[in-house]
Amino acid sequence: MPTTDQSIQEVYRYVVDTLSLSERLRLAALILNDLTQQNITVIDSSDTWSESDQLELTTFSLQYAASLFSESEETTQ
């Protein structure tokens, strides 16, 4: 029994791959429109970064860049 991934690959190979470019674009538009009309939450909010996460990353990045910059100044003098 084929897996879902194999079935999807077969549909693509035997159906989608045989379509012209304009037909593929129409099919893609139909699929995307259908998904947006279903109001499915695709984004898992647990994967999003909070403002605090972003601030911590920015702070760390700036501190790291400052340490690299100060080290390079010391070696060039």
N, C-alpha and C positions, 0 to 999 in steps of 0.2 A: 504494500500500500504506500503510495507516494506521500511524502510529507507536504505540509503547506508551502514551504519554501520551494520544493520541487515543482509543485503544481503552479505556483506563481511564475516560476522560470519557464515552464512549458507554455503557459498562456502567453507570456511575453514572446517567446521564440516562435510559436506557431500562429499567433494572432496579431499581436502588436507589431512585431518586427516586419510583418508583411504589409503593413499600412504605409501609405504615403506620409510625408511630413505634415501636411495639413490635416490629414485624418488623425494622426497621433496627437497633434495639438488640440483638436476638437475633443478627442477622448480624454486627454489630460484635463481640459477645462471642465468637462462633464464630471469627472471624478472629484476635482477640487471643489466645484460648486456643490456637489452632493455632500461632501464632508463639511463644508461650512454651514449648510442648511440643517445639519443634524445637531448642531451646537455641542459637539463633542469636545470635552476639555482635553486637549492634546498635551498641553504644557503641565508638567507636574510641578506644582509650586514649591515642593521641597527641593527642587533642583535650582531654584532661582536664588540669586544673591541678595541679601538684605543690604540696606544702606550701610549698616555697621560693617558687614563683610567687605563691602567695596572700600570703605574708609580704611579698614585695617590693611587691605592689600595695597592701597595707594601709599599709606604711611610706610609700610615695609619696603615697597619699591623705591620710594624716595630716599629712605635711609640707606638702602643698599647702593643706590646710584651715588649718593654722597660719599659713602665709604670708598667706592671704586675711584671716584674723581679725586678724592684727597690722597689716595695711595699713588695715583698716576702723577700728581703734582709733586709728591715727595721724590719720586724716582727721576723726574726730569730736571730737578734743581741740582 
